[in-house]
Amino acid sequence: MNNVYITVSILILVYFSVIFVVAQILKNNSIVDSFWGPGFLLVAVYTFINSSEYNVISALVTILVSIWALRLFTHITLRNWTKPEDYRYINMRKKWGTSFPLLKAYLNVFILQGVLLYIVALPIISVNSSIAEKINPLNLIGLVIWIIGFYFEVVGDKQLKDFKSNAANKGRLMTEGLWKYTRHPNYFGEAVMWWGIFLMSISRISHIINIISPITITFLLVFVSGVPLLENKYKDRPDFIEYCKITNKFFPWFKKIN
């Protein structure tokens, strides 16, 4: 059963290596963003198909991950389809300089994302390679939490897309809908979903180790690649400064009264 963890690591390595080659042909490393979600889909489907212990929870986790992955792939790909390489990856190129740029791109973008994907996907691998157990209360709580997270991510993304598509909002800041309660409802939803998947993966005490998954994705979103990048991008805008005074950064809550 432990062999599945090794096989999945090799699968992820091959997956991101192929994406790296395509990215170099297109001269656009930011296409890796589109394939973050499908990487989890690959892991979920592979481990489920190769499992000898099918059960309701493993099937449900695989379905939920598949729905999320396909939705995220579609959302990011359509959003970036006609756009040039994202500024984050352009800045990386500049920072790396001219020595071994391909190796640096491969290790710092594609392999790094592969490692992070593997860590975050641990609950998926665990639930799809464990002996079938009865559904327990934690599994049901996890399902409810996942639904809440999915709602925040999908609705938050949709509200922002609709806002930006309205020419009258050009130059304005999105502060309505879910964005009235948190400055990053989509990132909050993303983190919450993985806490839900973690709880759904628990069928025995040893599975608590899977908590590294939601902790990792939450840390990345709050302190590394999600919230900080956007906050830094808008930090000097007067309207964003005012928005920050009355709206929570991550966890949703009612507007603060000055």
PyMOL commands that set and color helices and strands:
alter all, ss='L'
color gray80, all
select helices_A, chain A and resi 3-26+29-33+36-49+56-80+87-96+101-120+122-128+137-165+167-169+177-180+185-200+205-224+227-234+238-246
alter helices_A, ss='H'
color red, helices_A
deselect
rebuild
show_as cartoon
